[in-house]
């Protein structure tokens, strides 16, 4: 196939083009909506007693980013409930237009800290194609799960259904998926994610490869900011996307906004691709930790406390409603409860949608995990959602290599994981809060947590990578006549 054919794209050229497009869209969005950042202090926050004197901190005044998806819940709660103030911090929350903005704001010094998509920290360290090369760090996960894949009406009409309806039969799904792609022209093979070289892109590629469709050759992946996903499917710019809630639920309940029928259905939640995966990390530059160690400890403590609050079942109704505020997701229907879009991902009564009138609501306690994790997700003593496993960073490196963003898994992968994911520092901070943690940095991910039932042993990442038939740089067989 020629490099100039419409269905074969040079990755670097394509990402550059999409980056310019997404940046333009993001700037346009900002111009229309103006600044929606959460500012000032609530009365509730002002009433909180400070346990840390701001004068003892190197930098008590911080600018912290967030993106308008359900992920921002702990930031919204830390601001509203006064957890930042409790630990001596005066935080300005800055609403970011996209996940690239959130990441780059840290790297270029506009933000002191911000949530980043899982993979952004690891790939910044290894210099993966499509990622900024910088010494990013994280000591905690903001949450696990809470994201999903949306497919459009055309994919439904072709016969595709939510993953759980296949009963784990990857072969049956693969046949349908394969047939769908074979039937489409190049412009009908476009999937969107929120950031290149990060876990959502890896999940889209992982799923398609497991189903027998080569994502390196058979469809395109573009980058779109979360609030623009639904509109781009509606106008036909792409057929499917992966994003955090509430933008999957929003696609199902389109009628509540526009009066038109929903534009898509949820194929799978990310937890069905890899149960227990980290979704967002609290990103900072390594220099920030070195120059502001006391400040950083206060920031992590405030965020841990906020994550625990969000994870408490007694608080989830409140959290879902807070997220609907204009400063956060701003996702409100014209009719019905204001948390119609944010509630499913936070409370766990998740509707996969569809176009046949059936109720596909599934209730689960692991839809989004901010702190506590049910036993079906982790049986490791002391494990909780905000704890970082360095082995997960190694898994992300295997995917960067699998899809050609780096030539090979770094020889010093463990050292890079240790520098990027500050697990020991998290243990120290958590211990000061009376929170116990696992004492190991690595764990084997058993086969049953992945959609293709392929276990991951972090002691042999190269062997894991080679076990995949579909991957970049795979040796090709030559047949001589």
matplotlib code that plots the C-alpha trace (Angstrom):
import matplotlib.pyplot as plt

x = [0.0, 1.4, 2.1, 0.0, -3.1, -6.1, -6.1, -2.4, -1.1, 2.4, 1.8, 4.0, 2.4, -1.1, -0.5, 0.9, -2.1, -4.5, -2.7, -3.1, -6.8, -7.5, -5.6, -7.7, -10.9, -9.8, -9.0, -12.3, -14.1, -12.3, -13.1, -16.8, -17.1, -14.6, -12.9, -15.0, -12.3, -13.4, -12.2, -12.3, -13.1, -16.5, -17.9, -17.5, -13.8, -13.3, -14.7, -12.1, -9.3, -5.8, -3.6, -0.6, 0.6, 0.9, 4.0, 5.8, 5.4, 7.8, 5.0, 1.5, -0.1, -0.6, -2.3, -3.8, -5.4, -8.4, -10.4, -14.2, -14.9, -15.9, -12.2, -12.2, -14.4, -11.6, -10.3, -13.8, -14.3, -10.8, -11.7, -15.3, -14.7, -11.5, -9.1, -6.6, -7.0, -6.7, -3.2, -2.0, -2.6, -4.3, -5.2, -6.5, -8.2, -7.7, -10.1, -8.1, -9.5, -7.9, -5.7, -2.8, -3.3, -3.4, -0.1, 1.7, 0.6, 2.8, 5.7, 5.9, 5.3, 1.8, 0.5, 2.1, 0.1, -2.7, -4.3, -2.8, -4.0, -2.4, 0.6, 1.5, 4.0, 5.6, 5.8, 7.3, 10.1, 10.8, 10.3, 7.5, 6.4, 3.4, 4.4, 6.3, 9.8, 10.1, 10.7, 7.1, 6.3, 3.3, 2.9, -0.8, -3.6, -6.7, -9.0, -9.3, -12.0, -14.6, -14.2, -15.8, -15.9, -18.8, -19.8, -22.2, -25.6, -24.2, -22.1, -25.2, -27.2, -24.4, -25.0, -22.4, -23.6, -22.2, -19.3, -21.0, -23.7, -21.1, -20.5, -16.8, -16.8, -14.0, -14.1, -17.8, -17.2, -14.1, -16.0, -18.6, -15.9, -13.8, -16.9, -17.7, -14.3, -14.2, -17.5, -16.3, -14.5, -11.5, -13.6, -15.7, -12.7, -12.0, -11.8, -11.1, -9.2, -8.3, -4.5, -1.9, 0.5, -1.7, -3.9, -7.1, -5.2, -3.7, -7.1, -8.6, -5.6, -5.6, -9.3, -9.1, -6.0, -7.6, -10.5, -8.2, -8.2, -4.8, -5.0, -1.7, -3.1, -6.9, -8.2, -7.2, -7.1, -7.5, -7.3, -10.3, -10.9, -13.6, -16.4, -16.2, -16.6, -20.4, -20.5, -17.9, -19.8, -23.0, -21.4, -19.7, -16.1, -15.6, -17.6, -16.4, -14.4, -13.0, -13.3, -14.0, -17.5, -19.9, -19.2, -20.2, -23.5, -24.0, -24.0, -26.8, -29.0, -28.7, -32.4, -32.2, -30.1, -31.0, -34.4, -32.8, -32.2, -29.0, -25.9, -24.3, -24.1, -21.4, -19.6, -17.5, -16.2, -12.4, -12.6, -13.8, -10.5, -8.3, -10.0, -8.2, -6.4, -5.2, -7.0, -5.7, -2.5, -1.7, 1.1, 3.9, 7.4, 10.2, 11.7, 8.5, 8.9, 12.6, 12.1, 8.8, 8.8, 6.5, 4.1, 4.0, 3.2, 0.4, -1.0, -1.0, -2.6, -5.4, -6.0, -6.0, -8.6, -10.7, -10.4, -11.6, -14.5, -15.5, -15.2, -17.6, -21.0, -22.7, -21.2, -21.6, -24.9, -23.4, -20.3, -22.4, -24.4, -21.3, -19.8, -22.7, -21.7, -20.5, -17.0, -16.7, -18.4, -21.4, -23.2, -26.9, -30.0, -32.9, -35.3, -34.9, -32.4, -29.4, -27.0, -28.5, -25.2, -22.7, -24.6, -24.1, -20.3, -20.2, -22.9, -22.4, -25.8, -24.4, -26.6, -24.9, -27.7, -28.8, -31.5, -34.0, -35.7, -34.1, -32.8, -29.1, -28.4, -25.8, -25.1, -21.5, -19.4, -16.3, -17.6, -15.3, -12.9, -11.6, -10.2, -11.6, -11.4, -13.8, -12.3, -13.1, -10.6, -7.8, -7.2, -3.8, -3.8, -3.6, -4.3, -6.4, -7.1, -4.7, -1.7, 0.6, 1.9, 5.2, 4.4, 1.5, 4.1, 6.0, 2.7, 2.4, 5.9, 5.0, 2.2, 4.3, 6.7, 3.8, 2.5, 5.8, 6.0, 9.4, 11.7, 11.9, 11.1, 13.9, 16.7, 16.3, 12.5, 12.4, 14.6, 12.4, 9.2, 10.7, 11.6, 8.3, 5.9, 6.9, 5.5, 7.9, 7.0, 3.3, 3.8, 5.5, 2.7, 0.0, 1.6, 1.5, -2.3, -2.6, -3.2, -1.5, -0.2, 1.2, 4.9, 5.6, 6.0, 5.1, 2.4, 1.4, -1.8, -3.7, -5.2, -8.8, -8.4, -7.8, -10.3, -8.1, -7.2, -3.5, -1.7, 1.0, 4.2, 6.3, 9.4, 9.3, 7.9, 9.8, 8.3, 4.8, 5.3, 6.5, 3.4, 1.2, 0.8, -0.4, 2.3, 4.7, 8.1, 7.0, 9.3, 7.6, 7.8, 9.2, 8.1, 10.3, 8.8]
y = [0.0, 3.4, 5.9, 8.4, 6.2, 7.7, 4.8, 4.9, 7.8, 8.8, 9.0, 12.1, 14.0, 13.1, 14.0, 17.3, 18.1, 17.0, 18.9, 22.1, 21.4, 20.5, 23.6, 25.8, 24.2, 24.6, 28.2, 28.8, 27.1, 29.3, 32.4, 31.5, 30.3, 32.7, 31.7, 29.3, 28.5, 28.1, 31.1, 32.5, 30.5, 29.1, 29.9, 26.2, 26.4, 29.5, 27.8, 25.0, 25.2, 25.1, 22.3, 23.6, 27.2, 28.7, 30.5, 27.2, 26.3, 27.2, 28.1, 28.3, 30.0, 27.5, 27.3, 23.9, 22.8, 20.6, 19.4, 19.5, 15.8, 13.7, 13.3, 16.8, 15.8, 15.6, 19.0, 20.5, 18.9, 20.0, 23.6, 23.7, 21.8, 23.6, 20.7, 22.9, 25.5, 22.9, 22.0, 25.7, 26.1, 28.9, 27.2, 28.8, 26.1, 26.7, 25.2, 23.6, 23.3, 19.8, 17.2, 18.4, 21.8, 20.2, 18.4, 21.2, 23.7, 21.8, 21.4, 25.0, 26.4, 27.9, 25.4, 24.1, 20.8, 19.3, 16.0, 14.1, 11.1, 7.9, 7.4, 11.1, 10.9, 7.7, 8.7, 12.1, 10.2, 7.8, 10.4, 8.6, 10.0, 12.2, 13.0, 15.9, 14.9, 16.3, 15.1, 14.8, 13.1, 11.8, 10.4, 9.5, 8.5, 10.7, 7.9, 4.5, 3.6, 6.3, 6.2, 4.5, 3.9, 5.3, 4.0, 5.8, 4.8, 3.4, 0.9, -0.1, -0.5, -2.7, -5.1, -4.1, -4.2, -3.4, -5.7, -7.3, -8.7, -10.8, -12.7, -12.5, -14.1, -12.1, -14.2, -13.4, -9.7, -9.8, -11.2, -8.4, -5.8, -7.1, -7.1, -3.5, -2.2, -4.1, -2.4, 1.1, 3.7, 5.5, 8.4, 5.8, 4.5, 7.3, 7.0, 9.9, 10.0, 12.8, 12.6, 10.8, 8.4, 7.8, 5.0, 5.9, 5.5, 2.3, 0.9, 1.7, 0.0, -2.9, -3.7, -3.5, -5.7, -8.2, -8.3, -8.9, -5.3, -3.8, -0.2, 0.7, 0.2, 0.0, 3.1, 6.5, 7.9, 11.6, 13.9, 15.8, 17.7, 15.9, 18.5, 18.3, 14.6, 14.4, 17.3, 15.7, 12.4, 14.2, 16.0, 12.8, 13.7, 10.4, 7.2, 6.4, 7.8, 7.1, 9.7, 10.1, 10.6, 12.4, 12.6, 9.0, 9.3, 12.6, 10.9, 8.6, 11.3, 13.7, 14.2, 15.9, 18.7, 19.0, 17.2, 14.7, 11.0, 9.9, 9.9, 6.8, 4.0, 2.8, -0.2, -0.8, 0.9, 1.1, -1.3, -4.0, -3.6, -3.6, -3.9, -1.8, 0.5, 4.0, 6.7, 10.1, 11.0, 14.2, 15.5, 17.9, 18.6, 16.9, 20.3, 21.3, 18.4, 19.2, 23.0, 22.7, 19.5, 20.7, 22.3, 19.1, 17.0, 19.4, 19.2, 15.4, 15.3, 17.6, 15.5, 12.2, 13.6, 14.9, 11.5, 9.8, 12.2, 11.5, 7.8, 7.7, 6.4, 8.9, 11.8, 10.7, 12.4, 15.7, 15.1, 14.4, 17.6, 19.7, 18.5, 20.0, 23.5, 25.7, 25.9, 22.1, 20.0, 22.3, 19.2, 19.7, 18.5, 20.9, 18.6, 16.1, 16.0, 18.3, 15.4, 13.2, 13.1, 13.1, 10.8, 7.4, 7.6, 8.8, 6.6, 3.6, 3.1, 3.1, 3.0, 1.6, 3.0, 1.5, 2.2, -0.6, 0.7, -1.8, -0.7, -1.4, 0.1, -1.8, -0.9, -1.5, -0.3, 0.1, 2.4, 5.1, 4.4, 7.5, 5.6, 2.3, -0.6, -3.6, -7.1, -7.9, -5.3, -5.8, -8.3, -6.8, -5.7, -2.0, -1.3, 1.7, 3.7, 6.6, 4.2, 4.0, 0.7, 1.2, -2.0, -0.1, 2.3, -0.6, -1.8, 1.6, 1.4, -2.0, -0.2, 2.7, 0.1, -2.0, 0.9, 2.2, 5.3, 4.1, 1.6, -0.8, -1.1, 1.0, -1.0, 1.1, 0.8, 0.1, 3.2, 5.4, 4.1, 4.8, 8.3, 9.1, 7.4, 8.4, 5.4, 5.7, 9.4, 8.5, 5.9, 8.5, 11.0, 8.4, 7.1, 10.7, 10.5, 7.1, 5.3, 2.0, 1.0, -2.1, -2.5, -3.8, -1.6, -4.3, -6.8, -9.3, -8.4, -11.7, -12.8, -12.3, -8.5, -8.0, -8.3, -10.7, -12.8, -12.1, -11.7, -9.1, -10.0, -6.8, -8.9, -9.8, -6.8, -7.8, -11.3, -9.8, -7.4, -10.2, -12.3, -10.0, -10.8, -7.4, -4.8, -2.3, -3.5, -7.1, -9.4, -10.2, -13.6, -13.7, -16.3, -17.0, -18.5]
z = [0.0, -0.9, 1.9, 0.0, 0.0, 2.0, 4.5, 5.3, 7.4, 8.5, 12.3, 12.9, 10.0, 11.1, 14.8, 13.8, 11.6, 14.2, 16.9, 15.0, 14.4, 18.0, 19.2, 16.9, 18.2, 21.8, 21.3, 19.6, 22.5, 25.0, 23.1, 23.1, 26.7, 28.3, 31.5, 33.6, 36.2, 39.8, 41.7, 45.3, 48.5, 49.4, 52.9, 53.6, 52.8, 54.9, 57.9, 57.8, 60.3, 58.9, 60.2, 58.2, 58.5, 55.0, 56.1, 56.7, 53.0, 50.2, 47.8, 49.4, 46.4, 43.6, 40.2, 39.6, 36.4, 35.7, 32.6, 32.5, 32.9, 35.9, 36.8, 38.2, 41.1, 43.7, 42.6, 42.9, 46.3, 47.6, 46.5, 47.8, 51.1, 52.0, 51.9, 50.1, 52.7, 55.5, 54.4, 54.1, 50.4, 48.5, 45.2, 42.0, 39.9, 36.2, 33.7, 30.9, 27.3, 26.7, 28.2, 26.1, 27.6, 31.1, 30.5, 28.7, 31.3, 33.9, 31.5, 30.5, 34.0, 33.6, 36.1, 39.3, 39.1, 37.1, 36.3, 33.4, 31.4, 32.5, 30.2, 29.9, 32.7, 31.6, 28.0, 28.9, 30.6, 27.7, 25.0, 23.2, 19.8, 20.3, 24.0, 25.4, 26.6, 30.1, 33.7, 34.7, 38.0, 39.9, 43.4, 43.2, 41.0, 41.0, 40.2, 38.4, 35.8, 35.0, 31.2, 28.2, 24.5, 22.5, 19.1, 16.7, 15.4, 12.2, 14.1, 16.1, 12.9, 11.5, 14.5, 17.1, 20.7, 24.1, 25.0, 28.0, 25.6, 23.9, 27.2, 26.9, 23.4, 21.8, 18.6, 18.0, 18.5, 16.4, 13.4, 13.6, 14.2, 11.2, 9.0, 9.9, 9.0, 5.8, 4.8, 5.4, 3.2, 4.7, 6.0, 7.9, 9.9, 12.4, 16.2, 18.5, 21.9, 24.2, 23.9, 21.8, 23.5, 26.5, 27.9, 25.9, 22.6, 23.9, 24.9, 21.4, 19.8, 22.3, 21.7, 17.9, 17.8, 20.1, 17.7, 14.7, 13.2, 12.9, 14.2, 12.6, 9.1, 9.1, 10.8, 12.0, 15.6, 16.0, 19.0, 20.2, 23.5, 25.7, 25.4, 21.6, 21.2, 20.9, 18.3, 16.2, 16.0, 15.3, 12.3, 11.1, 11.7, 13.4, 14.2, 17.8, 20.6, 24.1, 26.8, 30.5, 31.7, 31.4, 27.6, 26.9, 28.8, 27.1, 23.7, 24.9, 26.2, 23.3, 23.3, 26.7, 25.1, 21.4, 21.2, 18.8, 19.2, 20.9, 18.7, 20.1, 22.6, 25.1, 23.7, 26.8, 29.9, 30.1, 33.1, 30.6, 28.7, 31.8, 35.2, 37.8, 35.4, 36.5, 34.6, 35.9, 37.8, 39.7, 37.5, 38.5, 37.3, 39.2, 40.0, 41.8, 44.2, 44.8, 45.3, 47.2, 49.3, 52.0, 49.6, 47.6, 50.6, 51.5, 47.9, 47.9, 51.4, 50.2, 47.1, 49.0, 51.4, 48.5, 46.8, 50.0, 50.2, 46.6, 47.1, 50.1, 48.9, 51.3, 49.3, 45.7, 45.1, 46.3, 44.1, 41.0, 41.5, 42.1, 38.8, 36.9, 37.8, 35.0, 36.4, 36.1, 33.4, 33.0, 31.7, 32.5, 30.6, 29.8, 31.6, 34.4, 37.3, 36.8, 37.4, 34.7, 32.8, 35.7, 38.0, 36.2, 36.3, 39.9, 41.5, 39.3, 37.7, 34.2, 31.1, 28.0, 25.8, 22.5, 19.9, 20.5, 23.6, 26.0, 29.4, 29.6, 33.0, 35.0, 38.6, 39.9, 42.8, 40.6, 37.8, 39.1, 42.0, 43.8, 46.9, 48.1, 45.7, 45.9, 46.3, 42.6, 41.6, 44.1, 46.8, 47.8, 51.5, 51.9, 48.2, 47.3, 44.2, 44.8, 45.3, 42.3, 41.2, 39.3, 37.3, 35.7, 34.4, 32.9, 31.2, 29.6, 28.2, 26.6, 24.8, 23.6, 22.1, 20.8, 18.7, 17.5, 19.7, 20.9, 19.2, 22.2, 25.9, 27.6, 29.2, 32.3, 32.4, 36.2, 36.9, 34.7, 36.4, 39.8, 38.9, 37.3, 39.7, 43.2, 45.1, 48.1, 48.6, 48.5, 51.2, 53.4, 52.9, 53.3, 56.5, 58.0, 57.3, 59.0, 55.6, 55.1, 51.6, 49.9, 50.4, 46.9, 43.9, 41.3, 40.9, 38.2, 36.4, 36.1, 32.8, 33.9, 34.2, 30.5, 27.7, 25.8, 28.9, 28.5, 31.8, 32.3, 34.3, 34.8, 35.3, 31.6, 29.6, 26.4, 26.5, 27.0, 24.1, 21.8, 22.6, 20.6, 16.9, 16.0, 16.8, 15.3, 14.2, 14.1, 12.0, 8.7, 7.1, 3.5, 1.1, -2.0, -5.1]

ax = plt.figure().add_subplot(projection="3d")
ax.plot(x, y, z, "-o")
ax.set_aspect("equal")
plt.show()
